[in-house]
Amino acid sequence: MTGDTRAWWLGPLRVRGTERLEVWFEDQASRGWVAEHLGFLSAVRLVLHHRVDPPRYRYVIDPRRFPDVVEDDLLRAAGWEEVGTLGGKDVWRAPYEGARPDLLGH
């Protein structure tokens, strides 16, 4: 890894629980280590990228069992960005200032 990337091996197993993992992502982002893209192997080897001045991010691991294209389009229109999948669940993020945003009543 270079100085601007960090790998976390078995991250979802080390930080158990959806809400705890979301908070972990947000804590890492507040330190400048941002999950830019999650792919098939991210549950095994999670790569974070360093950003000098990242926005404040809210990460959410989507609780829906069967995500829907129409709902995903609504989330994107509301300012959410799909980061990828982690352990078979979609991960979304949104930059914010002020109140921490919710996703799907989560």
Accessible surface in RSA format (square Angstrom, percent):
REM  Atomic radii and reference values for relative SASA: ProtOr
REM  Chains: A
REM  Algorithm: Lee & Richards
REM  Probe-radius: 1.40
REM  Slices: 20
REM RES _ NUM      All-atoms   Total-Side   Main-Chain    Non-polar    All polar
REM                ABS   REL    ABS   REL    ABS   REL    ABS   REL    ABS   REL
RES MET A   1   132.48  68.6  54.35  36.0  78.14 186.0  60.87  51.7  71.62  94.9
RES THR A   2    92.02  65.4  79.52  80.6  12.50  29.8  85.74 115.2   6.28   9.5
RES GLY A   3    77.19  95.2   0.00   N/A  77.19  95.2  46.18 126.7  31.01  69.5
RES ASP A   4    82.38  57.7  79.54  79.2   2.83   6.7  27.49  64.7  54.88  54.7
RES THR A   5    23.51  16.7  18.56  18.8   4.95  11.8  16.52  22.2   6.99  10.6
RES ARG A   6    99.57  41.8  98.38  50.2   1.19   2.8  29.39  40.2  70.18  42.5
RES ALA A   7    27.81  25.6   6.01   9.3  21.80  49.6   6.01   8.5  21.80  57.7
RES TRP A   8    53.77  21.6  53.08  25.7   0.69   1.6  53.77  28.7   0.00   0.0
RES TRP A   9   141.94  57.0 140.10  67.8   1.84   4.3 121.02  64.5  20.92  33.9
RES LEU A  10    80.80  45.0  80.80  57.8   0.00   0.0  80.80  56.7   0.00   0.0
RES GLY A  11     2.60   3.2   0.00   N/A   2.60   3.2   2.60   7.1   0.00   0.0
RES PRO A  12    28.91  21.1  20.56  18.7   8.35  30.4  20.56  17.0   8.35  51.9
RES LEU A  13    97.64  54.4  90.17  64.5   7.47  18.8  90.39  63.5   7.26  19.5
RES ARG A  14   146.46  61.5 111.50  56.8  34.96  83.2  48.85  66.8  97.61  59.2
RES VAL A  15    25.30  16.6  24.31  22.0   0.99   2.4  24.65  21.4   0.65   1.8
RES ARG A  16   157.61  66.2 153.48  78.2   4.13   9.8  56.69  77.5 100.93  61.2
RES GLY A  17    48.09  59.3   0.00   N/A  48.09  59.3  35.91  98.5  12.18  27.3
RES THR A  18    57.58  41.0  47.51  48.2  10.07  24.0  20.73  27.8  36.84  55.7
RES GLU A  19   121.36  69.7 118.82  89.9   2.54   6.1  36.99  71.5  84.38  68.9
RES ARG A  20   157.30  66.0 151.57  77.3   5.73  13.6  57.27  78.3 100.04  60.6
RES LEU A  21    10.28   5.7  10.28   7.4   0.00   0.0  10.28   7.2   0.00   0.0
RES GLU A  22     3.90   2.2   3.90   3.0   0.00   0.0   0.04   0.1   3.87   3.2
RES VAL A  23    85.90  56.5  85.73  77.6   0.18   0.4  85.73  74.5   0.18   0.5
RES TRP A  24    33.31  13.4  29.47  14.3   3.84   9.0  23.80  12.7   9.50  15.4
RES PHE A  25     2.27   1.1   0.92   0.6   1.35   3.5   0.96   0.6   1.31   3.7
RES GLU A  26    25.30  14.5  20.18  15.3   5.11  12.2  12.39  24.0  12.91  10.5
RES ASP A  27    53.72  37.6  47.91  47.7   5.81  13.7  19.42  45.7  34.30  34.2
RES GLN A  28    13.97   7.8  13.97  10.2   0.00   0.0   0.34   0.7  13.62  10.3
RES ALA A  29     1.41   1.3   1.14   1.8   0.28   0.6   1.27   1.8   0.15   0.4
RES SER A  30    88.32  74.6  46.85  62.5  41.47  95.5  48.08 102.4  40.24  56.4
RES ARG A  31   154.20  64.7 129.26  65.9  24.94  59.4  46.20  63.1 108.00  65.5
RES GLY A  32     3.89   4.8   0.00   N/A   3.89   4.8   3.34   9.2   0.55   1.2
RES TRP A  33    26.97  10.8  26.33  12.7   0.65   1.5  17.56   9.4   9.41  15.3
RES VAL A  34     0.17   0.1   0.00   0.0   0.17   0.4   0.17   0.1   0.00   0.0
RES ALA A  35     0.96   0.9   0.00   0.0   0.96   2.2   0.00   0.0   0.96   2.5
RES GLU A  36    57.17  32.8  46.08  34.9  11.09  26.4  27.20  52.6  29.97  24.5
RES HIS A  37   132.49  72.4 118.99  82.7  13.50  34.5  86.53  89.2  45.96  53.5
RES LEU A  38     2.54   1.4   0.28   0.2   2.26   5.7   0.28   0.2   2.26   6.1
RES GLY A  39    25.16  31.0   0.00   N/A  25.16  31.0  21.83  59.9   3.33   7.5
RES PHE A  40   186.09  93.1 158.48  98.2  27.61  71.8 162.81  98.7  23.28  66.6
RES LEU A  41   116.39  64.8 113.93  81.5   2.47   6.2 114.03  80.1   2.36   6.4
RES SER A  42     9.69   8.2   8.27  11.0   1.42   3.3   0.12   0.3   9.57  13.4
RES ALA A  43    29.86  27.5  26.40  40.7   3.46   7.9  26.40  37.2   3.46   9.2
RES VAL A  44    70.99  46.7  70.99  64.3   0.00   0.0  70.99  61.7   0.00   0.0
RES ARG A  45    84.18  35.3  77.77  39.6   6.41  15.3  19.85  27.1  64.32  39.0
RES LEU A  46     0.01   0.0   0.00   0.0   0.01   0.0   0.00   0.0   0.01   0.0
RES VAL A  47    31.88  21.0  29.05  26.3   2.84   6.8  29.05  25.2   2.84   7.7
RES LEU A  48     0.33   0.2   0.33   0.2   0.00   0.0   0.33   0.2   0.00   0.0
RES HIS A  49    65.37  35.7  65.37  45.4   0.00   0.0  38.23  39.4  27.14  31.6
RES HIS A  50    73.96  40.4  57.03  39.6  16.93  43.3  26.22  27.0  47.74  55.6
RES ARG A  51    79.02  33.2  73.74  37.6   5.28  12.6  25.26  34.5  53.76  32.6
RES VAL A  52   143.17  94.2 115.69 104.7  27.48  66.2 116.37 101.1  26.79  72.7
RES ASP A  53   129.66  90.8 106.81 106.3  22.85  54.0  28.70  67.6 100.96 100.7
RES PRO A  54    27.65  20.2  12.26  11.2  15.39  56.0  12.39  10.2  15.26  94.9
RES PRO A  55    51.43  37.5  37.27  34.0  14.16  51.5  49.52  40.9   1.90  11.8
RES ARG A  56   144.33  60.6 130.95  66.8  13.38  31.9  50.85  69.5  93.48  56.7
RES TYR A  57    14.81   6.9  10.29   5.9   4.51  11.7   1.32   1.0  13.49  16.6
RES ARG A  58     7.62   3.2   7.62   3.9   0.00   0.0   0.00   0.0   7.62   4.6
RES TYR A  59     0.35   0.2   0.35   0.2   0.00   0.0   0.35   0.3   0.00   0.0
RES VAL A  60     0.00   0.0   0.00   0.0   0.00   0.0   0.00   0.0   0.00   0.0
RES ILE A  61     8.36   4.8   8.21   6.1   0.15   0.4   8.21   5.9   0.15   0.4
RES ASP A  62     0.79   0.6   0.35   0.3   0.44   1.0   0.35   0.8   0.44   0.4
RES PRO A  63    61.35  44.7  43.89  40.0  17.45  63.4  47.76  39.4  13.59  84.5
RES ARG A  64    42.73  17.9  28.83  14.7  13.89  33.1  36.26  49.6   6.46   3.9
RES ARG A  65   201.78  84.7 172.07  87.7  29.71  70.7  57.55  78.7 144.23  87.4
RES PHE A  66   175.80  88.0 156.62  97.0  19.18  49.9 159.34  96.6  16.46  47.1
RES PRO A  67    59.77  43.6  34.83  31.8  24.94  90.6  35.11  29.0  24.66 153.2
RES ASP A  68    60.96  42.7  56.25  56.0   4.71  11.1  13.95  32.8  47.01  46.9
RES VAL A  69   115.64  76.1 110.99 100.5   4.65  11.2 111.64  97.0   4.00  10.8
RES VAL A  70   101.96  67.1 100.94  91.4   1.02   2.5 101.79  88.4   0.17   0.5
RES GLU A  71    69.88  40.1  69.19  52.3   0.68   1.6  20.19  39.1  49.68  40.6
RES ASP A  72    16.57  11.6  16.57  16.5   0.00   0.0   1.49   3.5  15.08  15.0
RES ASP A  73    77.63  54.4  71.64  71.3   6.00  14.2  27.22  64.1  50.41  50.3
RES LEU A  74   115.94  64.6 111.57  79.8   4.37  11.0 111.72  78.5   4.22  11.4
RES LEU A  75    16.33   9.1  15.90  11.4   0.44   1.1  16.33  11.5   0.00   0.0
RES ARG A  76   110.30  46.3  95.21  48.5  15.09  35.9  50.31  68.8  59.98  36.4
RES ALA A  77    91.01  83.7  47.03  72.6  43.99 100.1  60.40  85.1  30.62  81.1
RES ALA A  78    75.87  69.8  37.65  58.1  38.22  86.9  50.77  71.5  25.09  66.5
RES GLY A  79    44.79  55.2   0.00   N/A  44.79  55.2  35.64  97.8   9.15  20.5
RES TRP A  80    16.99   6.8  11.96   5.8   5.03  11.8   0.38   0.2  16.61  26.9
RES GLU A  81    77.45  44.5  74.39  56.3   3.06   7.3  35.07  67.8  42.38  34.6
RES GLU A  82    59.88  34.4  38.24  28.9  21.64  51.5  13.39  25.9  46.49  38.0
RES VAL A  83     2.17   1.4   0.00   0.0   2.17   5.2   0.99   0.9   1.18   3.2
RES GLY A  84    12.30  15.2   0.00   N/A  12.30  15.2  12.20  33.5   0.10   0.2
RES THR A  85    54.57  38.8  53.33  54.1   1.24   3.0  35.83  48.1  18.73  28.3
RES LEU A  86     9.58   5.3   2.69   1.9   6.89  17.3   3.52   2.5   6.06  16.3
RES GLY A  87    63.24  78.0   0.00   N/A  63.24  78.0  33.16  91.0  30.08  67.4
RES GLY A  88    76.47  94.3   0.00   N/A  76.47  94.3  37.13 101.9  39.34  88.1
RES LYS A  89    82.84  40.4  79.24  48.6   3.61   8.6  56.99  51.3  25.85  27.5
RES ASP A  90    18.25  12.8  16.33  16.2   1.93   4.6   0.31   0.7  17.94  17.9
RES VAL A  91     0.00   0.0   0.00   0.0   0.00   0.0   0.00   0.0   0.00   0.0
RES TRP A  92     0.00   0.0   0.00   0.0   0.00   0.0   0.00   0.0   0.00   0.0
RES ARG A  93     9.69   4.1   9.69   4.9   0.00   0.0   0.00   0.0   9.69   5.9
RES ALA A  94     6.79   6.2   6.79  10.5   0.00   0.0   6.79   9.6   0.00   0.0
RES PRO A  95    73.29  53.4  56.96  51.9  16.33  59.3  57.19  47.2  16.10 100.0
RES TYR A  96    28.55  13.3  16.15   9.2  12.40  32.3  18.01  13.5  10.54  13.0
RES GLU A  97   167.04  95.9 140.60 106.4  26.44  62.9  56.11 108.5 110.93  90.6
RES GLY A  98    58.93  72.7   0.00   N/A  58.93  72.7  42.52 116.7  16.41  36.7
RES ALA A  99    93.31  85.8  65.76 101.5  27.55  62.7  76.62 107.9  16.69  44.2
RES ARG A 100   108.70  45.6  86.70  44.2  21.99  52.4  40.81  55.8  67.89  41.1
RES PRO A 101    37.29  27.2  27.25  24.8  10.03  36.5  37.29  30.8   0.00   0.0
RES ASP A 102    98.90  69.3  78.35  78.0  20.56  48.6  16.05  37.8  82.86  82.6
RES LEU A 103     2.19   1.2   0.59   0.4   1.60   4.0   2.19   1.5   0.00   0.0
RES LEU A 104    83.06  46.3  40.82  29.2  42.24 106.2  54.66  38.4  28.40  76.4
RES GLY A 105    81.21 100.1   0.00   N/A  81.21 100.1  38.20 104.8  43.01  96.3
RES HIS A 106    59.27  32.4  26.86  18.7  32.42  82.9  39.92  41.1  19.35  22.5
END  Absolute sums over single chains surface
CHAIN  1 A     6472.4       5022.6       1449.9       3762.0       2710.5
END  Absolute sums over all chains
TOTAL          6472.4       5022.6       1449.9       3762.0       2710.5
